[in-house]
Structure formats: structure tokens, C-alpha cells
Amino acid sequence: MRVLGIETSCDETGVAIYEQNQGLLAHSIYSQTDIHAPFGGVVPELASRDHLQKALPMIQATIKQVRLTEKQIDGVAYTKGPGLAGALLVGAMLGRSLAFALNVPAIGVHHLEGHLLAPFLEENPPAFPFLALLVSGGHTELVKVEGLGRYSIIGDTLDDAVGEAFDKTAKLLGLGYPGGAALAQLAEQGDAKRFHFPRPMTDRPGLDFSFSGLKTFAANISREHELTAQTKADIACAFQEAVVATMVIKCRRALKETGMKRLVIAGGVGANLALRAGLQALAEKLDIKLYFPRLEFCTDNGAMIAYVGCQRLMAGEREDLAVSVYPRWPLDELR
């Protein structure tokens, strides 16, 4: 089965073609960073309009790239949620309309399921079951993954997700958008010993996270010190070190509690090199296998949607003609 995948949940337009035997045939991503940068964050209306302009030409170009025709597409997958309502509707309406016109089945995909299974796009994918640290957008979750659609959230954030904490701290330091990447880059120039941030909720049992306190801690330090270039770098470094240490501690607990021998890192923050290094060290210490998708598949992309869509279409799932999107859609409600 050859599946076209469409991702439009937020500020990146992703298109891909996945074939069940050959794997990923082609994919393309367009980022709206330049559009939203002047506003310091994503503007939903602008995101929707840009998806509307970019998605169809990207689909046509991606199909042409692998020398196929539309009639050689066997199914269409699109992101159904969670995400921005208007942006989701663009991809869902386009995907369902294409499927209807081509007389092929369509399937709506959960955005977070796409991230969870993105490592299956690699040559050496994990086997089920595994533990996943899902760090994408407004989500920071520890998930037991036992198979397709079989997910149990065993740890969640009680306030800010880690990506939100990165962005808010970056804004405090006057960094550009997207803030998380800018803060991580600045942290490389910082002195990790100058400031010590707390490791939230690591002094008590449990697998839940809390990151809003780190943002407050950064704000207090910013008020107490002159924000020179070096001080900003030192704050960024200490903040990132605290985030990484906290997630490593929680992953260690989760691995020991579940007995899992495989750990997957999924989502946009999974591209953070300091986090990857910290979890790689943990994996070596505990003698477990660590998996993460290549950097281009950590952020939102059509390849992960095409992959999950292919698996679900082959399992016999189908959407009817009605189009529904779910801006808020907890992962543990998915079956």
C-alpha cells in the first residue's frame, strides 16, 4: 500500500509518501518560522492561510519527485489532532477530498502517535513494547507503548511542557523565535557552574513533571543580575542542564518501574543534543537500547503521518465522508 501523508497541525506543512514494503519514498517540509517570528509565536490565522497556500503544491511536487501519478496513491492520511483547529481543518479537508476524488481510503492520524512511531522510519526500529519520552509542543509524557494504538501514559506534566518552558525562558532572555532552539544554542557558550537550578519533583516519588518553576527561577535570576551576554548564556546553560537532569532522572525511574529495555525519544525537544547525550549516558549505564528519529523527523513532518496512516489502513481502518478534527485529543483516548 502506498500512502500519502499530510501534516498541518501547527506551523509546519509536511507531505510524504510511504510504501509498506519500500518504506519512505519521499517527503518534504515547509516551516513557517519566518512568518511567525515577528510576532514571537505562532499566529493561528496566519498558520492556516499558509497551509492552504502551500499544501497542494507540495503534494503535487512530492508525487512528481518519485515519478508517480495521483492514481498510484492507495490511501491518504492526514493529521486529525491535536493542534490548531484551523490548521488541522486545512489538512483534513484536503486529505479527505483527495481520497474521495481518487476513490481511495482515508485515515485521520493522531499527531502524537506519529511522533511516538517516528523511529520506525529508521533502518533499525525498536520492537514493541518500549518506553517513550514524548516531548512535543505542549506535551511532556512518559508513555508505555505495547503496540499500535496501545498506549498508557504513566507520567505527565502538571503545568508547562518542557518545550513551553524552553520558549518562555528564551523570551525572558530576549532570544528570538523559535525560542527553544535559540536557548539551546546559547547554552553551549554558558558556564554550568555559575547558577544551579532546582530539579523539580525529583525529591519525591512519581513520574510526573513540572517545569513552570524553572521559568520562575530563571526570571528571578534575571532580575538579580545584569543581563550581559555571558549572564544570559550562563542562565541558558543552567536551565538546560536542569531540564535534562530532571528528564534523565524520571526516565531512569520509569525504566526501573516498568522493566522496559528499550527507550524511545520522540517529539521536537528530542532534537536537543544535550538531552540526547544525557539519555545516551543513561542507556549505557542501564544497558538498555535507546532509539530516536533523525533530527528532521523530530519536528512535525508528513513522513510520520504517512507511516502511521499506512499501518492503520492496512489494519482495515477507514474514515467516513464526514471530516472531524480534534484540537485537544489525549493520547490515551486513542485506540
Secondary structure by P-SEA (a helix, b strand, c coil): cbbbbbbccccbbbbbccccccccccbbbbbccccccccccccaaaaaaaaaaccaaaaaaaaaaaccccccccbbbbbcccccaaaaaaaaaaaaaaaaaacbbbbbbcaaaaaaacccccccccccbbbbbcccccbbbbbbccccccccccbbbccccaaaaaaaaaaaaccccaaaaaaaaaaaacccccbbbbbccccccccccccaaaaaaaaaaaaaccccaaaaaaaaaaaaaaaaaaaaaaaaaaaaaacccbbbbbccccccaaaaaaaaaaaaaabbbbbbcccccccccaaaaaaaaaaaaaaccccccbbbbbccccccccc
